[in-house]
Each structure stands twice: as structure tokens, then as C-alpha cells.
Amino acid sequence: MSSARPEAPPREELPPLPRAGATPRAVHEALHPEHREEFDHAFRAALDEAARDLDLTVVHQTVEYWRRRAWITRDRDEHRRVVRDAVTQLTGEAPPDDEPTDVSERRL
């Protein structure tokens, strides 16, 4: 199993960013490939919970969370910069240069 991040297609090759009310498939396709597996896992967990509780609220919340995430993470360089700036502001220390963005996000 490789720990390398999946290569993301150039921005211009990604589908349009999903608008409010987008389908789970549209959200999945709009995400960078590195986030799709995590979305799929979260979506399936939400479906399981909805089936148990007979309430689709968690499914809608999950899709909306990931729809917004698609918008936020679309430009990986800008997203990394914003996350690093937030960590620096909150902790008073910049994260190490080689720290992956997802690790920095967890610090927030």
C-alpha cells in the first residue's frame, strides 16, 4: 500500500463546483481524488445511521459538509496556505514546512 497522495487532475479538468442541493455523486466528482475515498466512507456511514434512525438529516448534513469542502479544497496551494496561516495564528508557531495539510487541519 502506497502512502503517496493520488495525483489530482488540473483544476480545469475537474467538474464544476457543486451548488447547494447537489447530489452525492456531483459532490464526489467535484472533490479532488485525494478526498473522494474519505467522502465515500462518510457518506456510507451517514446512510447506515439514517437507515437505523429512519432520518435522512445526517445524510443531508454529510453531503453539505463535503460540498463545502469541495469548494474550500479546490485550490490545494491556497488551501494549504490558509490552513498554515490559521495554525500559526492559533498556536503562535508555524507548522513544519513538510507537514501535510490534513495534519495541520487536525491541529485546528
Beta strands, then each sheet from edge to edge (+ up, - down):
end
